[in-house]
Amino acid sequence: MTMVSLLVYIAVTLIVLISATVGVLFLLLHCKPVLLYNMLARYDLFKIGMKVKYIKAGDLTYCYAEKGKGKSTKPSMLFLHGITGSKSLWLDMIKELPEDLHIILVDMPGHGGTTQKLKSDHSYDAQAKRIHQFVESYGLNKSPFHIIGASMGGGVAGVYAAFYPKDLVKLTLICPAGITTPKLSGIVMDIRAGKTNALIPRTVEELKALMRNSMYNERSMPDWVYRMVFEVQKTNSTFFENVLADITQCNNGLQKRLPEIETSTQVIWGIQDKFVDVSGVDVLRSDMKTLERVDMISECGHTVSMDRPVKAAQVLNDFIYS
């Protein structure tokens, strides 16, 4: 085979492979969008060196991603995401942290790849106890660790600190839910008045609005990505509604526990948060005796880990090494 023939053969082969790959992705998008979403999410985790694993704890099987085990002298770090989210929401921020840190991103009960139980109690107290089952099954509390939670995950992380102080060495709350802020955001007022349910989109357009409201810095994404993500949300909408009802009924689920927290605490808040108003910082300052650091991030909305990932990683890293 001549060099020209070889090059033509290679080119044709690549075209066939690329066409086949595009065809498969197109087929998955239209026939199995949830499967495609999970495949892409797992690939994103793989790219930053995280391994997806499963563990049985209580009556749930938890899906989590892990990197850096046995490499760091710093405490292990457990990240808890918010309602309707998954472990993948942390990726932009995680890749900005030092490579040797031991990091665990867990899918909250019923979210992502973790077992879903529609009729379970999803209050902050109940979720904290379930996360403790995960911690015990993994053996994470053999040494005190650092727990980080955002939004609903922040509420759960704070309650965890109140319930299990000996497990922890540090606590980071990022725009935590579970408190009544002195100034209510417009979105929260609308939700309470029954005018909208901005957290659980029922159309692709509502999903786009959720993304816009979650971040100060808008992200441009192709329509097919929005459609794919919406199919995932739609599949889980009944469960998300149950979770929202449970955490809304105990709206001060974190706030009532704040005086009980003994763990050294950092608070990170996006100043332009449209969901949990930044005035919530005043509640934490007033009610917590172990609040050591407050980092207010400008030009940043509610989803801090995606909106300002570099800055968020920087202030978290400062707390880790303080």
N, C-alpha and C positions, 0 to 999 in steps of 0.2 A: 504493500500500500504506500503510495507516494505521500509526501508531507501534506500536499494540498488536499488529497483525498481524506487523510487522517483528520485534518482540520475541519473539513466539511462534515465528516462523520461525527466528530465531537460536537460541532455546532448544532447539527440536526438532533443529536441525542439530548443536548441541553434544552433545546426548544420543546422536544416531546416531554421531557421531565417537568419543565416549568409549566407547560400547558396542562399536564396531568395534575400537578399540584394545585394550580389555579382552579381547575375543574372540581377537584375534591373539596377545596375550601368553599367554592360557590355552592356545591351540593350540600355541604354541612350547614352553611349559613341559612339556607332555605328549608332544609329538612330537619337538621339537628343543631339549632343555634346554641342550645345550652351546652352540648358536647363540644362544639367549637370554642365557646367561651372558656370552658374548663381546660381545654388543650392549650389555648393561648396563654391563659393565666399561669398554667404550670410551666410553660416555656419561659415566661417572664421571671418566674422564681428561679428557674435553672440558670438563667443568664447571670444572676448575681450570686450564684453559688449556694442557693438554698435547696435543701432536699425536703420533699413532701413526705410526711409520715402519718401513721394512724395509731391511735392508742385507745383502748377501752377504759372507761372511767365511769363508775356507777352504771346507769342504764343508757349511756351514750357512748358512741365511738367518735372521738375527736380527730379532726384533720388539722395538722399543723405543719409549718415549714420551719426548718432549723438550719443554722450555720454556726461555725466557730466553736463547736463543743470541744472543750479541753484545751483551747488555744489561749484563753485570756486569763489574766490574774484578777480581772474585774468581775463583779457579781454577774450572774446570768441575767438576761433581760427578757421579760414576758410582755408582749404587746397585745392589747385588747381593742378591737375596732368597734365602730358604732352600728346602730340598727341599719339593716338592709345591706351592710357592707360585707367584706371578707378580708382575709389576711393580705390580699393583694393590694389593698389601699395603702399599705405602709411602704411599698417597694421604692418609690421615688426618694423617700427619706432614708430608708435603710441603706441604700447604696452610697449614701454620703457619710455614713458612720465608719469608724475604723474597722478594717477587715477582720481583726482578731477577736472582736467581741462575740460572746456567745448569745445569740439572738433566737428567740422562739416567737413566731407569729401564729397564733391559734385562731381558728374559725370559732366564733362564739356559738353557743348552743343553738342549733337549728339553722345556722348560717353556713354558707360555703359548703364544704364537704363534711361538716359535722352533723350527726344525727338530728333529725327534726321531729319534735313531738308537739303537735298542735295544741293539746290540752294541758301542757305543763304550765307551771307557774314561772313567769318570766320577769318577775319583779327584780329590783336590784339585789335584794337580799338573797333571793333564790338563785340568781345567776352567779353571785359571788360564791355561794356554796358549791355550785356545780364546777366553777373554775377551780375551786379548792380540790375537788375530786380529781380533776385533770392534773393538778400540781402534785397531788399525793401519788397518783398512778405513775407519773413520770419520775417522781423522786426529786423534783426541782427544789423542794424546801429542805433538802439535806444540808444546804447552806443557804443563808439569807439571800434573796434575790431582789432585783429591781423590777417593779411592775409599772407599766405605762399604759394608760387608757385614754381614748379619745371619744368625745360625745357620750353615748350610752356606755361605751367601754370605760370611759373616765368615771362615770357613776359607779360602775361595777368595781373598778380598781380601787376607788376610795372606800367603798363598803368592805372590800376584801381586806384593806389595811386596818379597818376598824375591828373586823372579826378575827384576823389572824396576824397580829402584830409581830409575832416571833418569826414569821416566814420571811419578812421583808427587811431590806436595808435602805431602800429608797422607793419613793412613789412620785410619778409624774402624771399630772392631770392636764389633758389638752382639751380646752373648751368643754369641760365636763357637763353632762346633763345630770338631772336629779336634784337641782336646786331651783329656787324661785329667785330670779334676778330682780334687783330693784327696778330696772327698766326692762319691760317685756319687748322682745323684738316684734315687728309687725307680723311676721310669719307665725309666731307662737300665738299672738292675739287672734289671728284668723283661724288657726287650728282649734283654739279653745271655743271660738264662736261658731264652729262648725262650717265655716265658709270654705275651707279648703283642707286637703290633706297633702301638704307639700312634700311629705316624707315618703309617700308610697304612690308613685306615678301610675296612672291608669292608661296613659297614651305615650307615644314616643315624644310628643311635644311637651308633655308634663315632665318627662325624664330630662329633656333638654333644659327646662326651666329649673328643675332641681339642681342640675349641674351648675347653671349660672348663679343660682342663689347660694350654692355651697362654697364658691370660690370667688375671690376678688379678681384674680387673673384668669380670664376666660381661656378655655382650651378649645381649639378647633379640632373636631373629630369627624371622620366620614360618616355619612348617614348609616352605612351598613354596621358600623360599630354601635351606634345608638340603638339600632334595631335589635342587634344581638344582645346587648345589655338589657334592653327592655324585656326580651323574652325570658331572661333569667329572673328579672324582677317580677314579671307576671306569674311565672310558675310558683313563686313563693309569696304572693301577695296576701293570701289568707293568713299565713303564719306571721308575716310582718305586721299585719293589722292586730293580731292577738298580742304580739310583743308590745306594740305601741300602746294598746289599751292597758296592759299590765303596768308598764312603767309610767303611764300618765296617771293612773289611779294612785300611785305612790310617788307623786311628782317631786316630793322632797326626800326621796329615798336616800340620796347622798347627804343632803343638808343636815338631816337629823343625826347623822353619824360623824359629822366633822369634828365635834369636840372629843370624840373617842379615838381619833387617829393619833398614833404615837410616832409614826414613821416620818423621817426627814422628807419634806415634800417640795416639789417644784410645780409651778403652774405655768402653762404656756397658753396664750390666747391670741387669736387673730382679732385685731382691733375692728375689722369690718365684718365680724361674724353676724350673719343675718338670722341665725337660728337660736343660739344661746347668747344673749347679749353680753358684751364684755363687762358690763357692770356687775356680773357675777363674781368678778375678782374681789369686789368689796365684801361679799358674803364670806368668801374663803378667808380673807384677811381678818375678818371679825371673829369667825367661829373656830379657826384652826390655831392650835398652839405650836405646831411643828412646821409651819409654812416658812421655808428658808429662802425661796427664790421665786420671783414672778417675772416672766418674760412676755412682754406685750409685743406682738409682731405687726408692724404696719403693713399696709397694702396686702392684707391677708384675711380670708374669710374663715368659715367654719372648718373646712377640710384642710387643716394646716399641713398635713403630711404630703398633700398633692399641690397645694397652692404655693407654699414657700418651703419646699423640702430642704433646700440648702441651709437656709436660716434656721429652720426647725432642728435640723441635725446639729447645727453649730451650738445652739443653746442647750440642747439635750446633752451633747458631748461635754460642754462646760460643767454641767451638773454631775455627769458621770465621774469626771476627773477632779471634782472639787473635794 
